[in-house]
Amino acid sequence: MELLINFKRLRGAMLPVNYQYALSSWIYKVIGQADSQHSAFLHEKGFSFDGKQFKMFTFSQLDVRPFRIEGNRIRLLGDSVSLTVRFLVDASLHHFIKGLFMHQHCGLGIDRDTQVDFEVTTVQVKEPPVFMERMQYTCLSPIVTSTRRDDGTVQYLSPEDPGFGTNLIQNLKRKQSALAAHDSDEPQSTASVDTFRLLNTPRKKGITIKEGTPQESKVIAYLFNFELTVSPDLHEVGYYAGFGEKNSMGMGCVGVR
């Protein structure tokens, strides 16, 4: 399911550039208020396959226009903000999940001077796109893919890297396999040819997760447009659960071109 959440700014004007972890924590908190078991499952386990865990949700960057960047902060120049959140869940849960987010309050910040408080004003359930074998997308949040070097360190891949597309498609298939292990009715990919095609020059974006804490980490992600040819069910997995890695941190959310 896809939600468009609209917020009204209540207090504060300075938002940290690296707000993704705080926003992810808020989503977990909202779910946990109504169903602590579901929240714990998402946060601690998710769906697993081949030693990897997938949380099966993602969200876009905040639409904070108009704004101004001031160092590592975003100065909000308006009072309205919106966010797209997607969950790969059964349709029977759509009305329930929509209700969880209505009239919620959200505080995002890292200190007293960089803190903004919002209130949810409206929540809309968006109609799903028609998934076909060949789709074109634009990033609503940056996509992360990585591989391990021989020395064990992480190498973040650019969409211009020959291995990026293969990595992206394999990640989708692992997510699908994780779903199938949880739900025997989950369809399996049937496309005969899987291809990735970059459509523009990617924009590199460094993102700090858990900024200012002992658990702080940095990832390299990219914003770009792309064409993907896979089975329609894999497109659906990517659209709702996110493309690439760290989807529950707000990575890999796309829009259909």
N, C-alpha and C positions, 0 to 999 in steps of 0.2 A: 504494500500500500504506500501511497505517496501523500504526505501532508504538506500543505503550505501554511506555515504559522506566521501570523502577523503580530508584532509587538508594539507597544507604546512605551517610549522612554519616560521613566518616572524621575530618576535622579542621576546625576553625573553626566559627563560628556566625553571622558577619556577612556577609550577601550584599548586593552593591550593588543598588539598585532598578533601575538600567539595566544589566541583565545580558544583554540580548538579543544584542548583538554578540559577546560572549565565548561564548555558547552556540552561536551560528551558526558561529563559528570552530571550535569543538569538533566539530560535525557534519561540517564540511568535512575536518577532520583525520582523523576516523575513516574517512571514505570514502577519503581519500587514502592511508592506510596500506595498503589492500588494492588499490587501483586508482588510481594517480596520474593516468592519462589521464582517467578519469571525473571525478575531483575537479577537475582543471584545467578541464575542460569546464564543469562546474557553476559554478566560481568566476569564470572569465574570460569565458565566452561564453554558455553556456546556449542556449536556443532563442530565435531572434530573428525579429521581424516588424515592419515599418514603423519601423525604427530603434530598437526597444525590445528589451531582453533579458529573458527570463523563465527563472528557475532551476528552476521546477517542483517546488519543495518548500516546506513550511512547518512550523511547530511551534507548540504552545500555550505559554501562560505556564506556568512551573513551578508545580506544586501543592506548596506548601511548608507547608501547614497542619500543626500550629499555628505561628503566627509573630506577630511584633510589629514594626510600622514604627517606626524610630528615625531621623528625618531622612531622609537619602537612602540609608538602609540598611535591610535586612530582617534582624531577629534570628530565627534559626531556633530553635524551641522543641522540635522533634522530631528524630528521626534518619532519617526516611524522606521521600523526595521523588520525585515522578513527573512524567513529561513525555510528551506525545503528539507524535510526529513523523510527517509524511506525505510520501510521494514519489509523483509521477505516473510510474510505471515499469511495464514489462511484468511480468506475473505470474511469469514464469520467473526473475526476479531476487529475488523475495520472500525465499526461504530464504537466499540469499547475503547480502542486505543485513541481515537479522536477525542473522546470524552475526557481522557486522562489529562490532555494538554490544555483544555479550556480553562481560562482565568488563572492560570499558573503565574507565579512570579519567578523571575530569573535574574540572578546577580552574576555579572562577569567582571573579574578584575584580579589584580595581583597585590594591590596595596590600597591605602585610603585615597591616594591621589589618582589611581587608575582603576576606577570601579564605576560600572554603570548598572543600574537596576531597571528592569523591564517588567511589563505586565502583558500577558497574552490577551489580545483583543479578539481575534478570530482564528479559527482553524478550519481549513477546507481540505476535503478529500479530493484529490485530483484523479481524473479519468486515466486509465493506463494507456500507453501507446500501443500501436499494433506492432508486434515483434515479427520481423522477417529475417531471413538468413543474412542479408546484407543491410547494415544500418550505419548511419553516420552520426557521430556524437561531438559535442563540445563540452569541455570540462567545466562543471559548476564548482568544483573543488579540485585541488591538484591530485594527480595520481602518483602513487609510490610503487615501484617494483625494485627488488634487490636480489642479489645473489651473493654467495659466500666465496671469498678468495681462498686460495690454498692455505693462507696463514690464519684463516678463521675470521678475518675482519669482513665487514659488510661493504659491498659495492652497490651503490644506487645507480640504476640504469637510466639513461636518457632514452626518450622515444626514438631518437636517431640511432641508437645502438641496435645492431642486427638481432640481438637476443631479446629485445624488449617485447616484441609482439608474441614470441613463443612463451615468454615468462607470463605475460598477461593472460593468454589463453589457457595455459596450464593451471593458473590460479583459479580461473572460472571453473575448470573441470574438477579441481579439488573441492571447491565449494559445493558443486553439484553432487559429488560423491559423498560429502559430509551430510548433505540433506538426505540423500538416498539411504544412508545408514540409519538415519533417524526416522525416515518415512519411506516405506517400501513402495508407495505409489508415486514417488517423485520420478519424472521421466528422465531418461538418459539422452545425452547428445547423439544426434543422428546425422549431422552435417558431414559430407564427404570431404570437403576442403575447408580448412580453417586459415584465414589470412587476416593480417593487420596492415593497415596502410595509414601513414602519417599524412595529414592534409595541410599542415602549416608549420612554421618554425616554432618549436616549443619554447615556453617561457619557464625558466628555472626558478624554483622557490624553496628557500631553506626554511624549515619550520622547527621550532623548539617545543617539545612536549614536556609538561610538568616544569615549566620555567621557574627558576629560582628555588628548586627543591633538590635534595640529594639524588632524586631519581631523574633529574633532568637529562634529556636525550635530544639529539638533533637528527632530522631526516631531510633528505633531498627529494623533492617532488616536482612535478611539471604540469603546467597548464597548456593544453593544445587541443586541436581538432583531429579526429581520426575516423577511419572507416574500418569496420570489423565485419568479417564474414564467418559466422559460426551458426550453429543451430538456433532457432528462435528461443528454445528453452534456456540456452546459455545466455542469450541477450537479456532475458528476463532476470536471471540470477544476477548478472552484472548491474542491471538497472536498479534493482531494489536492494541488493546486498552490497553493491559497490564494486568497482573495478580495481584490481591491484590489491595492495596491502593496507593495513591500518584503517580500515573502513569505519570502524566504530570511533575513531579519532577524527572523523570528518574528511577522510580522503576517498577519492574515487567516485564522487557523485557526478553524474553527467546529465546533459540535456540532449534531446534528439534534435538534430539539425534538419 
